[in-house]
């Protein structure tokens, strides 16, 4: 492991049914550098980023952030890592891999350090305030 590498991805694979989105992807992002992921619709950009920040589990491969293998981390350990990342989706889209309540609670958990139970309770209250019940959460 090189201490100059912030993010190290090796052999990353992710498929949805028969559609392979990421196939044996390798990527190094050196410390102090930015990365912009650009590509056509459906080419795996969001899937790659979601795998890196732990919102989606890859089918195969390893992801290291600051030398720590994140694919084997617990949710709590991943939350610490997520504080180091920012992600902006086109048009402010939601995380389609998360339930509605977790999209609403994302900022509380990742940005403000709330535990999942607290954040879920707040999110469900807010959803209820706009007429959305637990059936959509």
N, C-alpha and C positions, 0 to 999 in steps of 0.2 A: 504494500500500500504506500503510495506517495502522499506526503503531507501537503503537496501542492494541488491535490485533486479534491474539490468540494463534493462533487457528485460523480459517482462511478457506477455505470450500468453495464452489466455483462450478460449476454445471452438471453435478453428479455423477450418473452413470448406471451402473447395474449390473443385468444380467439373467442369469438362469439358463435357458438355452434360450429358450422363449417367455414365461417368467414374468419380467416387469419388476418388480424390487424397489425400485430407486431411479430416479427420473425427474427429471432436471434440478434436483437439490437444491442450494439455496444456503443457507449457514449461516455466521454469524460468532459466534465466542466471544471476547469481550473478555478481555484479560489480567486476572488476579485474580478471575475468575468461574468458577463450577463449572457443569457441564452434566449434567443427568440426562436420559437418553433413555428415554421411556416409550411403550409401545404394545402392541397385541395381537400374538399369535403370527403370525410370518411377515410382519410389516410392514416389515422392513428395519433394525431397531435394531442387531443384531449386525453386519450387513453394513456399515452406515455406519461403525461404530467400527472394524471390521477394515480398511476402506479407509483411514480416517484414520491408523491406526498402521502401515499397510503390510503387514498380513497377507493382504490381498486386493487385487488390482489392479482398479480401476474400469474399466468399458468406455469411459467418456468423462468429461471434466471435470478440474478442477484442485483440488488440496488444498495449501494453504500452512500451514506451522507456523513461527511466528516469521519470516515472510517468505520461507521456503525452500520451493520447490515439491517436495513429497515423492514425487509419482508418478513422477518421473524419477530418483530417487536410487538408488544401488546399495544392496545389502543392508547393507554396512558403514556407509554414511552413515545409513541408516534406523535401524540399531541405536542410534546416538547419540540420535536423536529419541525412540526408544521408551523410553529411560531416564527420560524426562520424564512418562510416562503410567502410569496404573494402570487395570486393567480387571478387573471381577469379574463372572463369568457366573453366572446362576441355577444353584444346585445344584453349583457348581464344575465346570461342563461343560468338556469339552476343546474345542480349536480344531478344528472339523471340516474346516477348509481346510488343515490341516497333517498330515503323516504322524505316526504314533505316536511315533517316536523324537524328533521335533521338539517334540511336546507335552511329553515327558519332559524334554527339554533346554531348554525355553523359559526357565526361571528362570536356568539357567547362562548362556545367551546374553544375554538381556535384562536380567537382574538383577545378574549377577556378572561380566560382561564376557569370558566364555570365547569363543574363536573357534569357528566352526561345526564344524570337524573334531574339536577336542578334546571339545566338548559331545556330538557324535554318538557318539564312542567311549565316553564315560562312560554315555550313555543306553542304548546297545546292551548294555553290561555289566550295567547295572541291570535292563534288560528280561530278559536272559538269567538273571539271578539269581532271577527269579520265573517262569522256565519259558517265557518268550516269546522265540522265535527271530527272526532277521532277516526271516523271511517275513511277520511281522506289523508289522515296524517300517517 
